[in-house]
Amino acid sequence: MCSFKTPPLLRWTSVNDAVMGGVSESLMQRSEAGTGVFAGHLSLEHNGGFASVRTSLPHNDYQGCTGIRLRVRGDGHRYSFRIRTDLLFDGVVYRQDFDTIAGRWLDIDLPFGGFTPSFRGRPVPDAPPIDPSRIYQVGLLISNRQEGPFSLEVESIVAYRP
């Protein structure tokens, strides 16, 4: 689904709380070791409080897969992995939170059934479940009033089968 070592290297876009007046900052950059690093500074100023990155996928059909597996090294913060089943900038997003342990590599399985639909941070209880044959965008987000610097190193993002 997403590698930082072999082509195609995906283009990641930052979407931070500046869209609502905040001043948080984030980037996804490729490290010299061939990993992705989602890093920045989360600020609560001006009613801010989130930073995120996302990318569009070249392959969208993950039918037969049961979830997403991340290999990450974090900083002890809680992050959210996000899936969009369309190419829109705004709309319903499916999210699942995960915790990190500072300085330690973790393999994290996020089953599709564990994702919850939301729109601008609010639950969307009548949204259909994720359709694995329509995964167009994936992303990472940090929020939940975790003010200060953050860094999440990502070795891989893959769809897994049972």
Secondary structure as the mmCIF struct_conf table of DSSP 4:
data_model
#
loop_
_struct_conf.conf_type_id
_struct_conf.id
_struct_conf.beg_label_comp_id
_struct_conf.beg_label_asym_id
_struct_conf.beg_label_seq_id
_struct_conf.end_label_comp_id
_struct_conf.end_label_asym_id
_struct_conf.end_label_seq_id
STRN STRN1 CYS A 2 SER A 3
BEND BEND1 PHE A 4 PRO A 8
HELX_LH_PP_P HELX_LH_PP_P1 LEU A 9 TRP A 12
STRN STRN2 THR A 13 SER A 14
HELX_RH_3T_P HELX_RH_3T_P1 ASP A 17 MET A 20
TURN_TY1_P TURN_TY1_P1 GLY A 21 GLY A 21
STRN STRN3 GLU A 25 ARG A 30
TURN_TY1_P TURN_TY1_P2 GLU A 32 ALA A 33
BEND BEND2 GLY A 34 GLY A 34
STRN STRN4 GLY A 36 LEU A 42
HELX_RH_3T_P HELX_RH_3T_P2 GLU A 45 ASN A 47
STRN STRN5 ALA A 51 SER A 56
BEND BEND3 PRO A 58 PRO A 58
TURN_TY1_P TURN_TY1_P3 GLN A 63 GLY A 64
STRN STRN6 GLY A 67 ARG A 73
STRN STRN7 GLY A 74 GLY A 74
BEND BEND4 GLY A 76 GLY A 76
STRN STRN8 ARG A 78 ARG A 84
BEND BEND5 THR A 85 LEU A 87
BEND BEND6 PHE A 89 GLY A 91
STRN STRN9 VAL A 93 ASP A 99
STRN STRN10 ALA A 102 ALA A 102
TURN_TY1_P TURN_TY1_P4 GLY A 103 GLY A 103
STRN STRN11 TRP A 105 PRO A 111
HELX_RH_3T_P HELX_RH_3T_P3 PHE A 112 GLY A 114
STRN STRN12 THR A 116 PHE A 119
TURN_TY1_P TURN_TY1_P5 ARG A 120 GLY A 121
STRN STRN13 ARG A 122 PRO A 123
TURN_TY1_P TURN_TY1_P6 PRO A 125 ASP A 126
BEND BEND7 ALA A 127 ALA A 127
HELX_LH_PP_P HELX_LH_PP_P2 PRO A 128 ILE A 130
TURN_TY1_P TURN_TY1_P7 PRO A 132 SER A 133
STRN STRN14 GLN A 137 ILE A 142
TURN_TY1_P TURN_TY1_P8 ASN A 144 ARG A 145
STRN STRN15 GLY A 148 TYR A 160
#
